[in-house]
Amino acid sequence: MRRVIFSFVFLSLALWATSAFAGPWGRGMGTGAFDSLPAEAALGLTSEQSQKLQTLRQAYLDNITPLQNQLFSRKAELRLLWSAQNPDQEQIASKQKEINELEQKIEEISTRHRLDCREVLTPEQREKAAKMEGGRHRGPGWRSGRMSQGWKGEN
């Protein structure tokens, strides 16, 4: 009984915390080189292009925010499953599958958004944007957290 009450309280707190973070996620991964005002100025966007990009950005946030909130919640649920005295392998595998599916949806929406934004740019602006992105998202450690190459950990 104690375990059930603890689980209920923990899950309630996790869900409450999710609502506290329900706003847009800030800069996060971003949407490429044309994701900020300085970048827009450097690309020499027209007011029409800026407006189109702003509309695309808002639609992107409207689509992605609920998925990010679900992902945050599922990860909290997974941590709860792992914290059990005897973790249930099937429940953990199922929850991990849900997380993977949400991450894949988010990645697909992000990719579609970047491609849509590129369509707004002229060929010259696309070339500038590619140079501005440079080596972002490449090399050891990109999206691999503490276990990236070169991380020695605590001895």
N, C-alpha and C positions, 0 to 999 in steps of 0.2 A: 504494500500500500504506500509506503514511504517513497518507493522508487517511482510509482505512478504519479504521485503528487509532485515530486521533484521534476520529473519529465514534463508534466503539464506546466509548471511554473517556468521552467527553462524555455519551453517552446513558446509560451505566451510572451516572455521577455524578448525572445528572438523576433517574433512577429511584430511586437511593439517597436523594437529597434528598427525594423525594416521601414515602418511608416515614418519614423523620424528622419530617415535618409531618403525619403521618397522623391525629393526634388531632383533636378537634373544633376548629373554626376560631375559637373565641372569640365575641365579640359580633357581629362582622361586620355584615351588613345588618340583623340582628335580625328580629323577627317582629311588630313593631308596638308599640302603646302598652302592652300587657300583657306585655312581655318582661322585666321586672325585678321584683325584690322591692318596691322603693319604688312602682313603678307598681301592683303588685297591691294594696298597702296603700291607695294613693290611690283605687283603684277600689272598695274595700270588698268584696273577694271573700270568699265563704264558704270554709271549709276544703274543702268538696266541689268548689267551682269551682277552687280552687288545685290540688287533686289532679288534676282533669281536665286543666287546662292543663299541669301538669307531665308527665302521661302523653302528651298531644299533642306537647309540646315534645321529649320523648325519642324518640318515634316519628319526628318530623320530622328530628331529628339523625341517627337511624339510617338514614333514607332519603337524606338530603342529603350526608352525609359521604363516602360512596364516590363520588358524582358530583363533589363538589368536588375530591377527590383525582385523579380521572380528568381533570378540567378542568385542574388544575395540571400534570399530566403532559403533556397534549396541548399546552399552551402552551409548555412547555419544549421539546417536540419541534418545534413551529413555530419557535421561536427558533433551534433547531439547523438547521432547513431554510433559514432566512433567512441564517444565517451561512456557508453554503456559498459557494465561489468563484463558481459559476454556479448560482444558485437554480433549482430545478425548479418551474416555474409550476404544473403539474398537481398535484404533491405538496403544494405550499403551499395551493392552492385546496381540495384534499381535506381537509387538516388543518384549515383554517379552517372548513370546513363541519362537521367533527366538533365543533369548539369551539362553533360557533353552536348546534348541536343540543343539546350538553350544557348550555349556558347557558339555552336555552329550557326544557329539562326542569327545571332548577333553579328557574327562574322560575315554572313551572307548579306545582311542588311547594310553593314558598313561598306562592304565591297561595292554593292549596288549604288550606294550614296556617293562614293568616291568617283565611280564611273559617270554618274549623272552630273556631278560637279564639273568633271572634265569636259563634258559636252557643252557647257556654258562658255568655256574658254576658247580663245582663238588658238591656232597652232603655235604662234609665238609665245603666248601666255602659258600654254601647256609645257613648252620647252623650259621656260623660266621656272615654272612650278616644279618640274622634275629636278632642276638644279637646286632649288631651294630645299627640296626634301633630302637631297644628297644621300648620305649614308644612314639616314634614319631607319630604324627597324632592321638593322643588319648586324651581323657579328655576334660574338659570344655574349651571352647574358640577355639577349633580347627575349623578353617574355618568359624567361626561364627561372626567374627568381634567384634564391640563394644557391641553388644547385648548379648555377651556370659554370662554364669553364673558368678555372682560375680561382674559384672560391674554395678556400681551404677549410672553412668551418672552424669549430672550436676543438682544440686538442686537449 
